Amino acid sequence: FKRLGVNAIAAGNIGIPLSRILLESNSQESTIVCETSSFQAEEIKYFSPDVLIWSNFAEDHLNRYDSLDSYFKAKLNLVQRLKSEQLYIGKSVLTYANENKHSLPEGARVIELDDISTAKIPENSIFKSYPQQENYLLVKKFWDENKYPESSLKQTVASFTLPEHRLQKIGELKGIHFWNDSKATNFSATIAALRSFPHPVLWIGGGLQKGGDLKAFARSVSYYIKKAYIIGSVSDSLAQEFNQLDIAVSTYENLNQAVNAAFKDSTSPEEIVFSPGFASFDMYPSFAHRGNAFLNDFNHLKNTEANTCTQ
């Protein structure tokens, strides 16, 4: 939108309250892109979006909601408050709605990943791989239907970079690549990250459980990993699930121990992927603090290896 010369503002769950925008920057010429969490959506009364993009639905926050269906209904409130027919949804949203007899508007635009073959995404863009492909298709569908210039979308897609802690390659040591995905605080985010690699990885995960089916999560993860290095309050329970699947797993008291162990076990060219799948609050104030701790552990390991080589 900014490329079009529109006064566009990002607000909501990303950290800038919508109420502050209304006080400080409100005008008829502004477009607000508001990320709304289920926590915010569950009791809304006055917020009515003009356009709604509901990217995906997967198991999360079941320490707050008494069932997966309650979690879905919290998000569904946004659909019921929508002012127009401009609803764009990912396939997982439609699948859950159909399987659990929830009604979605007939005019909802459903995104199919098969459409990616004609999307012409720039080669070096982060949107070339799953799950960002689906996010791109959702935005492109909205963009095209509103007849905005395709050139501005293409330019943004080509230059867009992810913020920190989102499947970010932080470095390489002796042919081993280290990836920081601390933002992955739920099962679906971790599975999406792991499946993006062409071969099994050394996976560091764990943290504070938010509910959900540990057995199913462990089974899903097992397809993409060579070994699991588990931290946090969920470590014993999750390790037990991996043991039952006969997947190599070890538990650690802290992240530093897990990083060192994973590096010791690695052989070039392998990937060490820190994509927790759980909340950070049992050990860290936020996912950002946790991601920075992983970065610090990598830098310490790198310095230690450099000093060893010079002795």
Phi, psi and omega per residue, in radians:
F1 nan -0.688 3.112
K2 -1.108 -0.595 3.081
R3 -1.119 -0.413 3.102
L4 -1.507 -0.043 -3.105
G5 1.495 0.226 3.137
V6 -1.504 2.484 3.030
N7 -1.325 1.530 -3.062
A8 -1.793 2.418 -3.065
I9 -2.328 2.320 3.065
A10 -1.632 2.318 -3.075
A11 -2.586 3.120 3.046
G12 1.719 -2.302 -3.023
N13 -1.179 -0.215 3.110
I14 -1.321 -0.192 3.040
G15 2.274 -0.315 3.094
I16 -1.819 1.950 -3.077
P17 -1.082 2.467 3.087
L18 -1.024 -0.633 -3.128
S19 -1.062 -0.624 3.124
R20 -1.182 -0.679 3.120
I21 -1.072 -0.738 -3.127
L22 -1.087 -0.589 3.138
L23 -1.367 -0.669 -2.949
E24 -1.776 -0.521 -2.982
S25 -2.351 0.323 -3.032
N26 -1.263 2.276 3.021
S27 -2.842 2.771 -3.139
Q28 -1.133 -0.376 -3.102
E29 -1.519 -0.073 -3.091
S30 -1.552 2.583 2.992
T31 -2.095 2.152 -3.130
I32 -1.854 2.177 3.026
V33 -1.734 1.902 -2.968
C34 -1.985 1.955 3.047
E35 -1.411 2.156 -3.035
T36 -2.086 2.136 3.136
S37 -1.456 2.905 3.082
S38 -1.096 -0.590 3.129
F39 -1.064 -0.680 -3.140
Q40 -1.360 -0.568 -3.032
A41 -1.403 -0.392 -2.927
E42 -1.134 -0.440 -3.125
E43 -2.257 0.437 -3.119
I44 -1.120 2.517 3.118
K45 -2.179 -0.580 -2.991
Y46 -2.047 -0.325 -3.124
F47 -1.315 2.121 -3.121
S48 -2.325 1.773 -3.116
P49 -1.199 2.600 3.055
D50 -1.423 -0.572 3.118
V51 -2.381 2.500 3.130
L52 -2.293 2.177 3.013
I53 -1.965 1.981 3.133
W54 -1.923 1.736 -2.905
S55 -1.236 -0.744 -3.060
N56 -2.818 2.937 3.036
F57 -2.479 2.235 3.123
A58 -2.687 2.913 -3.092
E59 -1.026 2.183 3.131
D60 -2.939 2.790 3.020
H61 0.950 0.555 -3.124
L62 -1.412 0.097 2.907
N63 -1.491 -0.187 3.104
R64 -1.819 -0.722 -3.091
Y65 -1.741 2.522 -3.070
D66 -1.358 -0.149 3.104
S67 -2.829 2.857 3.075
L68 -1.101 -0.567 -3.141
D69 -1.175 -0.651 3.085
S70 -1.111 -0.669 3.095
Y71 -1.108 -0.762 3.122
F72 -1.104 -0.746 -3.112
K73 -1.118 -0.588 3.097
A74 -1.060 -0.759 3.102
K75 -1.246 -0.586 -3.124
L76 -1.088 -0.421 3.090
N77 -0.973 -0.589 3.128
L78 -1.134 -0.679 3.104
V79 -1.112 -0.734 -3.108
Q80 -1.203 -0.356 3.124
R81 -1.687 -0.033 -3.060
L82 -1.128 2.314 -3.083
K83 -1.372 -0.463 -3.013
S84 -2.156 -2.954 3.061
E85 -1.692 0.140 -3.082
Q86 -1.480 1.415 3.089
L87 -2.045 2.139 -3.127
Y88 -2.073 2.145 -3.032
I89 -2.273 2.567 3.017
G90 -1.337 2.809 -3.058
K91 -1.077 -0.578 -3.116
S92 -1.139 -0.522 3.100
V93 -1.181 -0.841 3.140
L94 -1.113 -0.708 -3.130
T95 -1.052 -0.828 -3.137
Y96 -1.130 -0.762 -3.129
A97 -1.027 -0.792 -3.120
N98 -1.168 -0.720 -3.096
E99 -1.233 -0.362 -3.080
N100 -2.100 0.339 2.980
K101 1.027 0.758 3.005
H102 -1.783 2.377 -3.109
S103 -1.554 2.300 2.991
L104 -2.018 2.643 3.139
P105 -0.957 2.459 -3.095
E106 -1.043 -0.523 -3.088
G107 -1.494 0.117 -3.115
A108 -1.067 2.354 3.121
R109 -1.575 2.087 -3.111
V110 -1.774 2.319 -3.094
I111 -1.657 2.246 3.079
E112 -1.895 2.314 3.135
L113 -1.129 -0.293 3.076
D114 -1.086 -0.408 -3.126
D115 -1.217 -0.207 -3.038
I116 -1.135 -0.452 -3.090
S117 -1.121 -0.437 -3.136
T118 -1.848 0.126 -3.020
A119 -1.389 -0.397 3.111
K120 0.967 0.960 3.115
I121 -1.363 2.351 3.102
P122 -0.943 2.479 -2.998
E123 -0.980 -0.748 -3.047
N124 -1.580 0.140 -3.108
S125 -1.339 2.567 3.060
I126 -1.147 -0.292 -3.100
F127 -1.421 0.077 3.105
K128 -1.315 -0.330 -3.051
S129 -2.070 2.752 3.091
Y130 -1.241 2.482 0.070
P131 -1.607 0.044 -3.101
Q132 -1.153 -0.395 3.071
Q133 -0.992 -0.810 -3.107
E134 -1.153 -0.690 3.097
N135 -1.054 -0.730 3.123
Y136 -1.101 -0.801 -3.112
L137 -1.080 -0.637 3.097
L138 -1.096 -0.836 -3.128
V139 -1.171 -0.703 -3.134
K140 -1.101 -0.698 3.117
K141 -1.069 -0.809 3.092
F142 -1.080 -0.790 -3.077
W143 -1.080 -0.805 -3.111
D144 -1.164 -0.733 -3.095
E145 -1.163 -0.467 3.114
N146 -1.628 0.088 3.042
K147 1.019 0.656 3.002
Y148 -1.393 2.677 -3.109
P149 -1.061 2.240 -3.130
E150 -1.112 -0.555 -3.072
S151 -1.056 -0.669 -3.127
S152 -1.192 -0.630 3.093
L153 -1.190 -0.764 -3.134
K154 -1.085 -0.719 3.132
Q155 -1.115 -0.713 3.139
T156 -1.176 -0.755 3.132
V157 -1.073 -0.684 -3.099
A158 -1.211 -0.561 -3.043
S159 -1.773 -0.123 -3.024
F160 -1.195 2.333 3.050
T161 -2.153 2.562 -3.140
L162 -1.330 2.555 2.980
P163 -1.115 3.005 -3.114
E164 -1.090 2.740 3.011
H165 1.260 0.316 3.120
R166 -2.108 1.498 -3.096
L167 0.767 1.003 -3.070
Q168 -1.780 2.169 3.064
K169 -1.309 2.007 -3.045
I170 -1.706 -0.209 3.108
G171 2.843 3.137 -3.121
E172 -2.386 2.438 3.135
L173 -2.440 2.003 -3.130
K174 0.937 0.715 3.095
G175 1.456 0.004 3.124
I176 -1.728 2.226 -3.141
H177 -1.654 2.364 -3.128
F178 -1.941 2.276 -3.092
W179 -2.139 2.286 3.137
N180 -1.851 1.943 3.120
D181 -2.223 0.788 -3.071
S182 -1.059 -0.403 3.125
K183 -1.149 -0.300 3.130
A184 -1.271 1.610 -3.090
T185 -1.831 0.122 3.080
N186 -2.425 2.943 -3.033
F187 -1.058 -0.819 -3.035
S188 -1.116 -0.633 3.136
A189 -1.139 -0.730 3.132
T190 -1.171 -0.764 3.130
I191 -1.086 -0.714 3.110
A192 -1.085 -0.706 3.135
A193 -1.145 -0.812 -3.074
L194 -1.155 -0.642 -3.105
R195 -1.289 -0.162 3.130
S196 -1.377 -0.193 3.125
F197 -1.632 2.490 -3.064
P198 -1.351 -0.132 -3.118
H199 -2.557 2.838 -3.137
P200 -1.014 2.530 -3.079
V201 -2.083 2.892 2.950
L202 -1.523 1.972 -2.964
W203 -1.837 2.225 3.011
I204 -1.856 2.136 -3.086
G205 -2.609 -3.085 3.117
G206 1.938 3.036 -3.094
G207 2.623 -2.474 -3.113
L208 -1.674 2.138 -3.109
Q209 -1.251 2.417 3.110
K210 -1.948 0.527 -3.040
G211 1.540 -3.037 3.124
G212 1.753 2.967 -3.040
D213 -1.594 1.735 -3.126
L214 -1.084 -0.684 -3.108
K215 -1.084 -0.801 3.138
A216 -1.158 -0.653 3.115
F217 -1.120 -0.818 3.135
A218 -1.061 -0.694 3.132
R219 -1.128 -0.748 3.141
S220 -1.129 -0.763 -3.127
V221 -1.142 -0.612 -3.028
S222 -1.028 -0.430 -3.137
Y223 -1.225 -0.334 -2.959
Y224 -2.041 0.022 -3.031
I225 -2.143 2.670 3.033
K226 -1.593 -0.669 3.084
K227 -2.738 2.651 3.124
A228 -1.930 2.373 3.102
Y229 -2.102 1.863 -2.900
I230 -1.880 2.379 3.074
I231 -2.191 2.997 2.996
G232 1.518 3.139 -3.035
S233 -1.190 -0.327 3.138
V234 -1.509 -0.067 -2.917
S235 -0.992 -0.836 -3.082
D236 -1.135 -0.762 -3.116
S237 -1.154 -0.740 -3.125
L238 -1.224 -0.690 3.115
A239 -1.065 -0.647 3.117
Q240 -1.079 -0.691 3.126
E241 -1.159 -0.706 3.106
F242 -1.156 -0.669 3.112
N243 -1.061 -0.700 3.127
Q244 -1.173 -0.406 3.102
L245 -1.603 -0.012 -3.112
D246 1.072 0.701 3.089
I247 -1.822 2.329 3.138
A248 -1.044 2.244 -3.083
V249 -2.653 2.547 3.028
S250 -2.453 2.651 3.112
T251 -1.975 2.661 -3.067
Y252 -2.440 2.648 -3.121
E253 -1.291 -0.467 -3.123
N254 -2.597 2.959 -3.077
L255 -1.173 -0.669 -3.123
N256 -1.018 -0.746 3.115
Q257 -1.101 -0.706 -3.133
A258 -1.150 -0.731 3.130
V259 -1.084 -0.818 -3.139
N260 -1.096 -0.707 -3.133
A261 -1.157 -0.747 3.138
A262 -1.098 -0.727 3.133
F263 -1.155 -0.681 3.128
K264 -1.088 -0.617 -3.114
D265 -1.429 -0.250 -2.968
S266 -1.426 2.681 3.012
T267 -2.350 2.481 -3.102
S268 -1.202 2.451 -0.037
P269 -1.752 1.851 3.129
E270 -2.126 2.943 -3.127
E271 -2.038 2.314 2.966
I272 -1.840 2.006 -3.004
V273 -2.016 2.027 3.060
F274 -1.673 1.719 -3.129
S275 -2.389 1.499 -2.824
P276 -1.021 -0.774 -3.082
G277 1.423 -0.010 -3.085
F278 -2.464 2.872 3.119
A279 -1.183 2.810 -3.058
S280 -1.667 -0.167 -2.829
F281 -1.233 -0.163 3.060
D282 -1.361 -0.320 -3.081
M283 -2.300 -0.429 -3.043
Y284 -2.416 2.724 3.128
P285 -1.191 -0.442 -3.088
S286 -2.829 2.946 3.082
F287 -1.128 -0.510 3.133
A288 -1.184 -0.755 3.073
H289 -1.057 -0.706 -3.135
R290 -1.148 -0.744 3.118
G291 -1.123 -0.679 3.100
N292 -1.156 -0.598 3.096
A293 -1.123 -0.717 3.094
F294 -1.100 -0.732 3.104
L295 -1.084 -0.751 3.114
N296 -1.109 -0.702 3.120
D297 -1.120 -0.690 3.099
F298 -1.122 -0.791 -3.132
N299 -1.112 -0.668 3.099
H300 -1.128 -0.745 3.115
L301 -1.094 -0.718 -3.135
K302 -1.126 -0.742 3.118
N303 -1.145 -0.704 3.137
T304 -1.095 -0.771 3.135
E305 -1.137 -0.669 3.138
A306 -1.143 -0.731 3.135
N307 -1.162 -0.618 3.126
T308 -1.153 -0.666 -3.110
C309 -1.227 -0.481 -3.089
T310 -1.541 -0.147 -3.118
Q311 -1.444 nan nan
